[in-house]
Structures are given as structure tokens and as C-alpha cells.
């Protein structure tokens, strides 16, 4: 299942005058179908801008479209009307909050479900694939 990744990017802050853009990159990998990776990056890279990497359950992202969910470092909260989702990301003492349009998140989840439907994940098989990949590296 390697190579069956689904990624979407959200431009959070387009500082046109400086040429810098802050982006949240959301990635799902078929070899780890229970998890979604979230990477907050600036382009070009700049140490003063928010950045970090987080992992959340795919189910939490799905649930976060309709109801507040998540604990620890990643929390999802839908806005009234469920048109947007507030994502709170904590990394040690740093905290970032971003608001994303819900429709691209729904489309992202739909694309992941086309590869591995919810409830059909086989964690032991996926764990074997991840271990194989790590051992090859």
C-alpha cells in the first residue's frame, strides 16, 4: 500500500508583501490508515513563524467535523453550522489555532476512505508494513 498517500494543503496566512506563506499540510498514508499527520510550515521556511508536526486519529478528524473532539496536542472543534473546523495544535509551550474550511477536509477524508474504508483498517497488517519500511531505511 505504499504510495497511496492522500495530502491536502490549507494556506493559512498569505503574507504577500513578504513573500511568505503559512500552510497546514494534512497527510494520510495507507500504510498507517488510522492516523492523519498535520504539519504547520512556512514557505519559505522562517523560524519566527508557527511550525510543527502532529499526529491525530483519522476518526478524530472525521468526528471533529460535527462535534468537538480530540485531547492532548490536537483538538478539533466545528464552528456553528459546521462550515469550518477550528484546529488547536499544542507543542510543549507553543500553541497554534487554525480555522479550516470543512468541505476540503470532508473531501480529504473521502479520498482516504476510497483507499481504506473506515472500519476496514487492519492495524496489525499496517504495523507490519510500517516496520518493514523502517527496517529498510
C-alpha positions as CSV (number, residue, x, y, z in Angstrom):
1,X,0.0,0.0,0.0
2,X,3.0,2.2,-0.2
3,X,2.5,5.2,-2.4
4,X,-1.2,5.5,-1.6
5,X,-0.9,8.8,0.3
6,X,-3.6,11.5,0.4
7,X,-2.5,15.0,1.0
8,X,-4.2,18.4,1.1
9,X,-2.9,21.8,1.9
10,X,-4.5,24.8,3.5
11,X,-3.0,28.2,3.1
12,X,-3.5,29.9,6.4
13,X,-1.6,33.2,6.1
14,X,-0.6,34.6,2.8
15,X,1.8,37.5,3.7
16,X,2.1,38.7,0.1
17,X,4.3,41.6,0.9
18,X,6.9,39.4,2.5
19,X,6.6,36.5,0.1
20,X,6.0,34.1,3.0
21,X,3.0,31.7,3.3
22,X,2.0,29.7,6.3
23,X,0.5,26.3,5.3
24,X,-1.1,23.4,7.1
25,X,-0.3,20.1,5.3
26,X,-2.7,17.3,6.1
27,X,-1.4,13.8,5.1
28,X,-2.9,10.3,5.4
29,X,-0.8,7.2,4.5
30,X,-2.4,3.9,3.5
31,X,0.4,2.1,5.5
32,X,-0.9,3.8,8.6
33,X,-4.6,4.2,7.9
34,X,-5.6,5.1,11.5
35,X,-3.6,8.3,11.6
36,X,-3.5,11.7,10.0
37,X,-0.4,13.8,10.1
38,X,-0.6,17.6,10.4
39,X,2.4,19.8,9.5
40,X,2.4,23.5,10.1
41,X,5.1,25.0,7.8
42,X,6.1,28.4,6.4
43,X,7.3,28.8,2.8
44,X,10.0,29.8,2.6
45,X,11.0,28.4,6.0
46,X,11.3,31.1,8.7
47,X,12.0,30.3,12.4
48,X,9.7,33.1,13.7
49,X,6.6,31.7,12.0
50,X,4.5,28.9,13.5
51,X,5.7,25.4,12.7
52,X,5.4,21.9,14.0
53,X,4.2,18.3,13.3
54,X,1.4,16.5,14.9
55,X,-0.5,13.2,14.5
56,X,-4.2,12.6,15.2
57,X,-6.5,9.7,14.7
58,X,-8.4,9.8,11.4
59,X,-11.6,9.1,13.3
60,X,-11.0,12.2,15.5
61,X,-10.7,14.4,12.4
62,X,-13.9,12.8,11.0
63,X,-15.7,13.4,14.3
64,X,-14.3,16.9,14.6
65,X,-16.4,17.9,11.6
66,X,-19.5,17.5,13.6
67,X,-18.6,17.7,17.3
68,X,-15.7,18.9,19.5
69,X,-13.1,16.1,19.8
70,X,-9.5,15.4,20.5
71,X,-7.3,15.5,23.5
72,X,-3.7,16.2,24.2
73,X,-1.9,18.1,21.5
74,X,-4.6,18.1,18.8
75,X,-8.2,19.2,19.2
76,X,-10.9,19.7,16.6
77,X,-14.0,21.9,17.1
78,X,-16.6,22.6,14.4
79,X,-17.9,26.2,14.1
80,X,-21.6,26.8,14.2
81,X,-23.2,25.4,11.1
82,X,-20.2,23.1,10.6
83,X,-18.8,25.1,7.7
84,X,-15.4,25.4,9.3
85,X,-13.3,23.4,11.8
86,X,-11.0,25.1,14.4
87,X,-7.9,23.0,14.9
88,X,-5.9,23.6,18.1
89,X,-2.3,22.4,18.0
90,X,0.0,22.3,21.0
91,X,3.7,21.6,21.1
92,X,5.2,22.0,24.5
93,X,4.7,25.6,25.4
94,X,3.7,26.7,21.9
95,X,0.1,26.8,20.8
96,X,-1.4,27.4,17.4
97,X,-5.0,27.7,16.4
98,X,-6.1,27.5,12.8
99,X,-9.5,27.5,11.2
100,X,-10.1,25.4,8.1
101,X,-12.9,25.1,5.6
102,X,-14.8,21.9,6.4
103,X,-15.5,20.9,2.7
104,X,-11.9,20.3,1.8
105,X,-11.5,18.3,5.0
106,X,-14.5,16.2,4.0
107,X,-13.1,15.7,0.5
108,X,-9.8,14.7,2.0
109,X,-11.4,12.1,4.3
110,X,-13.5,10.8,1.4
111,X,-10.3,10.2,-0.7
112,X,-8.8,8.3,2.3
113,X,-11.9,6.2,2.6
114,X,-11.7,5.2,-1.1
115,X,-8.3,3.6,-0.3
116,X,-9.0,2.2,3.1
117,X,-12.7,2.5,4.3
118,X,-13.3,3.3,8.0
119,X,-13.7,0.1,10.0
120,X,-11.6,-1.9,7.4
121,X,-8.2,-0.8,8.8
122,X,-6.1,-3.8,9.8
123,X,-3.7,-2.3,12.3
124,X,-1.6,-5.5,12.6
125,X,-1.0,-5.6,8.8
126,X,-0.3,-1.9,8.7
127,X,2.1,-2.2,11.6
128,X,4.0,-4.9,9.7
129,X,4.2,-2.6,6.7
130,X,5.5,0.3,8.8
131,X,8.0,-1.9,10.5
132,X,9.2,-3.3,7.1
133,X,9.6,0.3,5.8
134,X,11.6,1.3,8.9
135,X,13.8,-1.7,8.7
136,X,14.6,-1.0,5.0
137,X,15.6,2.6,5.9
